[in-house]
Amino acid sequence: MALLNVSNQNGIVTVRLNRPEKRNAMSFALLRELVSTAKKIEKDRRVRCVILTGEAQVFSAGIDLADLNAPKNSLYAAWELIKPGQSLFQKAFLVWQNLPVPVIAAIEGYCFGAGMQLALAADIRIAQPETKMSIMESRWGLVPDMGLTRTIKGLVGIDLAKELTLTARIFDADYAKEIGLVTHLSENPIERANQLALELLQRSPDALTAAKRVLDAMEHEPKKALRLEKLWQLKLILGKNSRLARQKDKHPETEFLPRQYK
């Protein structure tokens, strides 16, 4: 059985975690599949938006502890943690934040630990109000090591980030929306995500890439942000989709070209 179910509908790629018998808990194999799938999406310039979700109305219950603790994986995990650069655990999540297209997480059921870190790597999070969420790693004597220090930055204050991480408290999506971890609440997150994706299809794919890059720089590389505004604006003006965007404003049937930039 495939660990990810991937579909593409007119440039909207939906990626579903597919381990329903494990509440979509993340094994080492699933982490590797997340990386390889994101890289394939990145290369396809016809992709306009990505929706991350889980099968069986569950986002993810977190890391698969049985897989993590298996003797066959202990040396591999140790190497991933000591080698230079990003570990597999970080790549599997940050690769979604780094995609040149908008990424929307449609969340319901459980969103614990590694699942929470994957959701935070999305640009926009839409959750069913009763979804149970937690930065759960401290419950297992661990620290979040899947890019949380990057993905949670700017969403909540450092004091609240510490409280949620230290306590491993379980909370619902309604509270997550209140504090800023969730963007929107919906009784049908995947439907709402698709509606938003269709709205994004009305904009130039290059403008979406530029906006994501500039706003991410504002948060993570503020010294570069103003310069990137100018560079991206120049690239857009010189590109073909900017002209098509102005044409589309008067003629809605105008189609954009595949994304030019990354």
KOLMAR-433304 format. One line per field, with one value per residue: residue in three letters; chain; x, y, z of N, C-alpha, C in turn. Coordinates in steps of 0.001 Angstrom, whole numbers. Layout:
# residues N
type <- (Ala ...)
mol <- (A ...)
n.east <- (X ...)
n.north <- (Y ...)
n.up <- (Z ...)
ca.east <- (X ...)
ca.north <- (Y ...)
ca.up <- (Z ...)
c.east <- (X ...)
c.north <- (Y ...)
c.up <- (Z ...)
END
This chain:
# residues 262
type <- (Met Ala Leu Leu Asn Val Ser Asn Gln Asn Gly Ile Val Thr Val Arg Leu Asn Arg Pro Glu Lys Arg Asn Ala Met Ser Phe Ala Leu Leu Arg Glu Leu Val Ser Thr Ala Lys Lys Ile Glu Lys Asp Arg Arg Val Arg Cys Val Ile Leu Thr Gly Glu Ala Gln Val Phe Ser Ala Gly Ile Asp Leu Ala Asp Leu Asn Ala Pro Lys Asn Ser Leu Tyr Ala Ala Trp Glu Leu Ile Lys Pro Gly Gln Ser Leu Phe Gln Lys Ala Phe Leu Val Trp Gln Asn Leu Pro Val Pro Val Ile Ala Ala Ile Glu Gly Tyr Cys Phe Gly Ala Gly Met Gln Leu Ala Leu Ala Ala Asp Ile Arg Ile Ala Gln Pro Glu Thr Lys Met Ser Ile Met Glu Ser Arg Trp Gly Leu Val Pro Asp Met Gly Leu Thr Arg Thr Ile Lys Gly Leu Val Gly Ile Asp Leu Ala Lys Glu Leu Thr Leu Thr Ala Arg Ile Phe Asp Ala Asp Tyr Ala Lys Glu Ile Gly Leu Val Thr His Leu Ser Glu Asn Pro Ile Glu Arg Ala Asn Gln Leu Ala Leu Glu Leu Leu Gln Arg Ser Pro Asp Ala Leu Thr Ala Ala Lys Arg Val Leu Asp Ala Met Glu His Glu Pro Lys Lys Ala Leu Arg Leu Glu Lys Leu Trp Gln Leu Lys Leu Ile Leu Gly Lys Asn Ser Arg Leu Ala Arg Gln Lys Asp Lys His Pro Glu Thr Glu Phe Leu Pro Arg Gln Tyr Lys)
mol <- (A A A A A A A A A A A A A A A A A A A A A A A A A A A A A A A A A A A A A A A A A A A A A A A A A A A A A A A A A A A A A A A A A A A A A A A A A A A A A A A A A A A A A A A A A A A A A A A A A A A A A A A A A A A A A A A A A A A A A A A A A A A A A A A A A A A A A A A A A A A A A A A A A A A A A A A A A A A A A A A A A A A A A A A A A A A A A A A A A A A A A A A A A A A A A A A A A A A A A A A A A A A A A A A A A A A A A A A A A A A A A A A A A A A A A A A A A A A A A A A A A A A A A A A A A A A A A A A A A A A A A A)
n.east <- (843 540 2295 1714 -1023 -1378 -2802 -3686 -5441 -6130 -3802 -3891 -2482 -3118 -1972 -2101 -1541 -1136 -1589 -3792 -4407 -2625 -3295 -2187 434 3904 6318 9795 9996 7809 8585 10754 9334 7786 9741 10715 8382 7710 9893 9446 7093 8056 9575 7700 6348 3785 2233 170 -756 -623 -2210 -2068 -3024 -4730 -5597 -8711 -9917 -8081 -5329 -2480 -1190 1326 4850 5804 6263 6999 8383 10415 11780 12726 15390 16772 16601 17939 20719 20651 18995 20596 22774 21507 21026 23542 24958 26254 24298 20763 18694 16993 14580 14111 14182 11929 9829 10460 10853 8369 7648 9491 8712 7928 5288 2001 1164 -1311 -2578 -4967 -6716 -7777 -9246 -6619 -3689 -765 2503 4851 2969 1886 4119 4406 2031 2524 4485 3163 1802 -692 -3210 -6015 -8473 -10621 -12873 -12917 -10584 -7835 -4841 -1278 1982 3854 6217 7740 6374 7264 9814 11403 12609 11141 12266 11999 12165 10693 11607 11850 9360 7338 7944 6989 4296 3232 3915 7159 6970 4527 5005 7008 5560 3603 5281 6824 4901 3523 837 -2484 -4712 -7621 -8569 -9969 -8911 -6331 -6754 -7437 -4987 -3328 -2094 -3588 -5106 -7732 -10978 -13034 -15829 -15496 -12550 -11018 -12652 -12844 -10166 -9818 -11504 -10110 -7763 -8725 -9318 -6741 -5811 -6621 -4717 -1507 888 3575 3525 2470 4545 6558 5421 5275 8020 9035 7563 8253 10951 10755 10072 12092 14561 15120 16906 17290 14877 13789 15448 14831 12171 12469 14010 12331 10141 11222 11799 9199 8027 9531 8738 6318 3825 2950 2031 -90 -1677 -2662 -4132 -5976 -7523 -9375 -10287 -11449 -11207 -8642 -5701 -3029 519 2695 4435 7218 9361 11308)
n.north <- (-1194 2210 4784 7406 9011 10514 13009 14897 17616 19623 21124 21453 19797 17134 15716 12918 11542 8115 5949 4685 2702 3182 5628 7439 7738 8586 6834 5901 5265 6657 9296 9526 9243 11547 13488 12777 12994 15716 16828 15945 17329 19933 20084 20057 22360 22931 22576 24241 24600 23039 20631 19367 16532 13926 10439 8808 10705 11720 13634 13333 11204 11543 10727 7394 5506 2853 2223 4123 3240 791 -1550 -1743 759 2475 3120 4404 6583 7876 8639 10438 12488 13412 14024 16506 19399 19407 17003 13914 14029 16751 17609 16317 17882 20643 20782 21159 23691 25074 24784 26191 26915 27667 26004 24205 23037 20672 19828 17397 15294 13928 15725 15470 15885 14941 15217 17702 19276 18930 20141 22780 23454 24090 26755 27761 26858 24870 23795 21309 22141 20499 19096 17445 18629 18838 19729 17321 16053 16207 14588 12072 12210 13624 16165 18581 18150 18605 20829 22696 25031 26783 26746 27466 29986 33329 32756 32358 33870 33637 32837 31436 29465 28069 27208 25442 23547 22602 21532 19666 19750 18792 20258 21775 22583 24918 26460 26587 28187 30541 31312 31548 29429 28057 28882 29009 27804 25001 22920 21121 20629 19845 20461 23247 23876 23189 25067 27420 26861 26885 29571 30607 29723 31632 33535 34709 32153 32716 35107 34182 32532 34467 36116 34326 33773 36331 37041 34946 35521 37948 37001 35120 35880 38748 40814 40501 40911 43364 43732 41444 41962 43872 42427 40253 41623 42712 40359 39386 41402 41130 38652 36385 35768 37910 39823 38332 38198 40792 40878 38907 40105 41601 39769 37007 34388 33980 32028 31087 30657 27806 27860 30041 30557 29609)
n.up <- (0 -848 843 663 -792 -3795 -5739 -8679 -9626 -12073 -11559 -8840 -6333 -4255 -1347 521 3655 4186 6153 7560 9438 11421 12331 10633 11506 11434 9817 9229 6545 5509 6026 4258 1899 1920 1448 -1140 -2667 -2411 -3742 -6347 -6895 -6781 -9109 -11103 -13019 -13622 -11436 -9154 -6571 -3345 -1319 1858 3670 5541 5285 6151 7758 9577 10429 11394 13889 14825 15265 14430 17021 17470 15153 15323 17601 16861 16673 14212 13188 14877 14623 12167 12756 14640 13052 11305 13068 13813 11536 9225 8213 7283 8911 8014 9369 9593 6904 5804 6514 6317 3605 2477 3311 1830 -794 -4031 -4341 -2991 44 1618 4637 5456 8161 10466 13038 14555 15358 16156 17611 15316 13303 13899 13409 10672 9782 10590 8807 6530 4492 5041 7361 7761 9875 11316 13875 16236 16146 17639 18967 19436 20513 21015 21770 24222 25942 25385 26225 24467 22158 19973 16717 14048 12450 13846 15126 13096 11730 13539 14200 14425 14409 16974 20196 21811 24462 24618 22736 24089 26351 25235 24084 26244 27989 26461 26071 25181 22938 21427 18000 17929 20000 18978 16749 18037 19190 17032 15674 13853 10772 9639 10632 9907 9259 7280 6356 4061 1923 2233 1875 -815 -1989 -1413 -2811 -5450 -5661 -5573 -8008 -9739 -9832 -10954 -11270 -10907 -9487 -7101 -6223 -5880 -3888 -1745 -1338 -682 1634 3341 3610 4972 7488 8153 7073 7484 6772 4107 2930 1811 -393 -1825 -2485 -4548 -6429 -7066 -8092 -10416 -11839 -12217 -13790 -16089 -16853 -18407 -17302 -15782 -17591 -18620 -16352 -16079 -18378 -17840 -15907 -17300 -19072 -18029 -18913 -19711 -19744 -17591 -18137 -17447 -14289 -14184 -12526 -9583)
ca.east <- (0 1303 2311 1085 -1905 -1152 -3647 -3500 -6658 -5944 -2704 -4008 -1993 -3509 -1085 -2749 -846 -1963 -1395 -4975 -4385 -1727 -3705 -1225 1702 4970 7456 10958 9679 6898 9387 11490 8350 7428 10821 10765 7165 7839 10877 8769 6168 8844 10058 6569 5981 2343 1577 -171 -1034 -566 -3005 -1605 -4069 -4566 -6727 -9570 -10271 -7045 -4128 -1415 -1028 2712 5874 5539 7254 7498 9381 11531 12524 13203 16859 17294 16584 18628 21954 20266 18509 21745 23536 20737 21102 24898 25569 26103 23127 19452 18416 15779 13430 13892 13894 10592 8850 10861 10760 7053 7725 10369 8147 7633 3843 1312 849 -2419 -2823 -6361 -6430 -8884 -8905 -5473 -2526 143 3928 5319 1852 1820 5247 4088 1003 3145 5314 2299 1616 -2029 -3750 -7466 -8717 -11937 -12777 -12681 -9293 -6954 -3517 -287 3431 3787 7483 8247 5689 8079 11188 12096 12432 10785 13493 11583 12066 9752 12191 11618 7973 6438 8382 6088 2893 2885 5028 8107 6513 3482 5667 7663 4550 3012 6317 7234 3813 2940 -601 -3399 -5721 -8407 -8255 -10587 -7891 -5218 -7140 -7396 -3611 -2643 -1488 -4494 -5554 -9193 -11713 -14081 -16340 -14984 -11289 -10530 -13489 -12420 -8838 -9999 -12071 -9014 -6863 -9340 -9138 -5337 -5609 -6948 -3564 -308 1696 4844 3244 2312 5895 7253 4842 5694 9447 9265 7004 9092 12175 10393 10048 13277 15773 14639 17888 17218 13505 13577 16148 14076 11001 12871 14449 11180 9312 11879 11590 7799 7807 10183 8132 5144 2559 2506 1214 -1322 -2497 -3376 -5106 -7011 -8387 -10456 -10753 -11253 -10914 -7200 -4982 -1627 1530 3293 5304 8520 10421 11256)
ca.north <- (0 3450 5541 8677 9043 11805 13252 16213 18070 20948 21844 21362 18480 16735 14683 12346 10523 6930 4834 4838 1739 3764 7033 8165 7951 8711 5915 6364 5150 7744 10524 9537 9447 12966 14236 12491 13526 17174 17150 15757 18447 21137 20067 20158 23778 23048 22529 25598 24632 21718 20422 18258 16043 12517 9548 8358 11871 11942 14219 12418 11049 11804 9785 5992 5206 1491 2303 4911 2478 -482 -1603 -1545 2182 3279 3676 5330 7805 8548 9289 11590 13555 13941 14407 17935 19774 18992 15575 13454 14478 18158 17725 15812 18906 21933 20728 21690 25144 25625 24650 27485 27068 27665 24704 24317 21828 20424 19067 16922 14122 14135 16412 15400 15693 15098 15722 19134 19926 18960 21166 24094 23710 24599 28209 28043 25684 24861 22664 21032 22731 19538 18427 17450 19041 18911 19595 16238 15331 16106 13464 10877 12498 14094 17566 18705 18292 18499 22173 23526 26335 27651 26818 28109 31369 34328 32368 32655 34410 32644 32297 30447 28338 27298 26548 24313 22537 22028 20781 18672 19819 18548 21310 21623 23537 26191 27180 26834 29362 31703 31751 31808 28258 27664 30037 28979 26638 24556 21572 20281 21292 19557 21250 24645 23970 23185 26364 28383 26537 27379 31024 30863 29445 32835 34432 34259 31239 33368 36077 33413 32152 35666 36546 33379 33963 37627 37015 34058 36268 38911 36310 34336 36556 40128 41693 40302 41019 44515 43487 40431 42618 44483 41397 39498 42484 42783 39074 39286 42339 40572 37369 36378 35633 39219 40390 37548 38554 42030 40531 38097 40986 42005 38578 35938 33097 33910 30974 31364 29686 27155 28694 30282 30731 28662)
ca.up <- (0 -917 2091 331 -1944 -4439 -6906 -9281 -10294 -12684 -10930 -7385 -5930 -2904 -798 1702 4429 3985 7091 8420 10544 12426 12439 9789 12200 10447 9867 8487 5116 5164 5993 2981 832 1945 791 -2582 -3281 -2493 -4783 -7632 -7054 -7040 -10483 -12027 -13038 -13836 -10128 -8719 -5137 -2712 -106 2695 4554 5884 5010 7254 8581 10589 9832 11802 15336 15191 14828 14746 18061 17282 14096 15840 18605 16314 16644 12868 12859 15883 14062 11106 13400 15250 11982 10834 14063 13983 10265 8908 7434 7765 9040 7324 10143 9250 5472 5479 6840 5757 2150 2100 3490 799 -2136 -4658 -4503 -1699 647 2570 5433 5829 9373 11290 13830 15434 14788 17293 17410 13945 12523 14153 12741 9248 9584 10740 7625 5469 4490 5576 8041 7921 10767 11876 15215 17320 15970 18799 18522 20506 20299 21997 21927 25593 26600 25137 26611 23274 21809 18555 15921 12650 11890 14601 15447 11936 11273 14502 14373 13880 14578 18368 20954 22299 25739 24357 22074 25142 27183 24518 23870 27530 28630 25545 26313 24063 22832 20202 16930 18259 20761 18056 15961 18945 19452 15774 15045 12767 9996 9517 11105 8982 9505 6194 6007 2709 1010 2363 1263 -2265 -2373 -1385 -3912 -6684 -5656 -5899 -9433 -10503 -9761 -11658 -10457 -10575 -8429 -5873 -5796 -5417 -2616 -714 -1074 -29 2975 4147 3923 6012 8770 8471 6608 7344 6140 2661 2457 930 -1661 -2556 -3083 -5821 -7376 -7544 -8936 -11713 -12510 -12625 -14904 -17276 -17175 -19271 -16575 -15299 -18681 -18687 -15194 -16406 -19407 -17201 -15147 -18203 -19804 -17051 -19533 -19998 -19012 -17294 -18521 -16291 -13463 -14789 -11520 -8475)
c.east <- (879 1188 1720 166 -1827 -2052 -3432 -4755 -6447 -4880 -2781 -3621 -2405 -2650 -1706 -1833 -1727 -1487 -2577 -4985 -3503 -2085 -2693 40 2848 6127 8631 10675 8760 7648 10157 10542 7898 8470 10789 9538 7248 8823 10279 7815 6928 9287 8942 6037 4506 1572 1377 -367 -983 -1459 -2458 -2732 -3802 -5798 -7496 -9860 -9356 -5846 -2928 -1299 419 3684 5450 6604 7821 8585 10623 12406 13047 14725 17446 17385 17438 19904 21655 19813 19655 22558 22818 20871 22497 25529 25380 24825 21840 19346 17205 14542 13107 13503 12450 9512 9201 10777 9419 7019 8522 9833 7813 6155 3193 989 -199 -2541 -4300 -6341 -7719 -8436 -7824 -4349 -1506 1600 4389 4214 1710 2932 5047 3051 1609 4031 4486 2188 319 -2556 -5257 -7821 -10177 -11880 -12440 -11370 -8456 -5515 -2567 1125 3875 5134 7953 7569 6506 9541 12034 11880 11986 12037 13204 11325 11153 10304 12072 10130 7040 6775 7412 4616 2400 4111 5916 7637 5464 4062 6356 6640 3984 4017 6699 6155 3318 1419 -1390 -4478 -6480 -8102 -8880 -9605 -6699 -5499 -7024 -5975 -2791 -1958 -2295 -5020 -7072 -9740 -12797 -14533 -15884 -13678 -10826 -11344 -13075 -11050 -8940 -10599 -10983 -8048 -7416 -9227 -7711 -5048 -5914 -5800 -2379 503 3036 4657 3069 3663 6625 6740 5271 7150 9710 8758 7769 10396 11908 10480 11397 14601 15475 15623 17838 15861 13291 14257 15384 12799 11350 13239 13271 10276 9901 11661 10162 7508 8385 9546 6860 3829 2055 1615 -128 -2250 -3297 -4435 -6283 -7988 -9584 -11072 -10509 -10898 -9437 -6534 -3526 -731 2033 4254 6696 9664 10256 11728)
c.north <- (1245 4215 6939 8462 10437 11911 14678 16559 19489 21784 21918 19942 18224 15557 14197 11331 9282 5751 4844 3889 2223 5228 7946 8569 7829 7758 6536 6329 6284 9078 10627 9790 10905 13803 14027 13042 15033 17575 16967 16915 19712 21226 20276 21587 24002 23000 23951 25706 23195 21722 19197 17834 14576 11718 9264 9473 12050 12551 13338 12409 11208 10783 8371 5543 3797 1470 3047 4096 1144 -479 -1323 -64 3042 3910 4694 6656 8592 9286 10522 12772 14164 14413 15900 18190 19250 17475 15214 13993 15950 18317 17357 16856 20246 21946 21276 23202 25785 25476 26019 27717 27085 26247 24926 22989 21770 19397 18654 15701 14420 14815 16559 15335 15981 15602 17225 19864 19960 20042 22568 24448 24193 26119 28612 26750 25850 23609 22537 21423 21753 18772 18543 17674 19067 18911 18596 15638 15188 14988 12183 11119 13004 15598 17645 18981 18212 19877 23102 24924 27308 27830 27510 29582 32331 33993 32682 33252 33303 32042 31216 29237 27451 26531 25314 23186 21841 21138 19615 18625 19528 19632 21122 22750 24891 27065 27507 28040 30631 32223 31953 30634 27750 28925 30139 27720 26289 23161 20601 20899 21049 20324 22720 24843 24002 24491 27435 28131 27033 28898 31388 30624 30658 33840 33835 33321 31852 34407 35368 32991 33344 36108 35623 33596 35256 37605 36065 34746 37300 38273 35708 34969 38046 41080 41607 40697 42179 44305 42461 41005 43166 43426 40621 40348 42597 41498 38942 40190 41789 39252 37511 36367 36944 39895 39654 37872 39822 41784 39771 38954 41444 40825 37347 34584 32919 32853 31398 30292 28954 28102 28811 30220 29727 29291)
c.up <- (0 392 1917 -863 -2549 -5665 -7381 -10068 -10784 -11984 -9423 -6974 -4482 -2477 502 2373 4462 4841 8072 9607 11695 12704 11741 10544 11201 10734 9127 6990 4667 5112 4679 1812 774 1218 -716 -3303 -3438 -3581 -6179 -7912 -7422 -8500 -11504 -12010 -13356 -12521 -9621 -7212 -4616 -1476 607 3623 4860 5527 6306 8252 9796 9886 10160 13314 15769 14654 15223 15737 17922 16218 14583 16779 18101 16225 15266 12500 13792 15338 12970 11703 14012 14194 11464 11791 14203 12674 10022 8102 8035 7858 8189 8033 9856 7781 5152 5719 6208 4237 1665 2262 2362 -614 -2717 -4920 -3114 -1241 1736 3314 5795 6950 10072 12071 14845 14673 15921 16823 15996 13031 12681 13413 11228 8954 9663 9553 6440 5585 5177 6182 8231 8720 11143 13361 16337 17169 17235 18330 19710 19926 21357 22395 23371 26373 26464 25501 25465 23106 20350 17723 14425 12053 12652 14873 14288 11670 12254 14685 13687 14041 15982 19048 21504 23620 25543 23639 23105 25977 26501 24319 25172 28130 27789 25697 25038 24083 21531 19224 17181 19054 19862 17171 16800 19122 18177 15122 13862 12093 9953 10170 10097 9372 8431 5687 4581 1679 1038 1714 -252 -2761 -2416 -2531 -5246 -6780 -6060 -7388 -10297 -10520 -10500 -10768 -10062 -9477 -7082 -5327 -5202 -4054 -1480 -348 -294 1412 3895 4534 5009 7392 9144 8034 6414 6667 4614 2074 1483 -422 -2495 -3163 -4463 -6858 -7939 -8432 -10342 -12503 -13020 -13817 -16197 -17719 -17991 -18496 -15999 -16342 -18775 -17516 -15467 -17476 -18793 -16408 -15985 -18937 -18921 -17643 -19858 -19127 -18778 -17898 -17288 -15568 -14100 -13771 -10383 -7172)
END
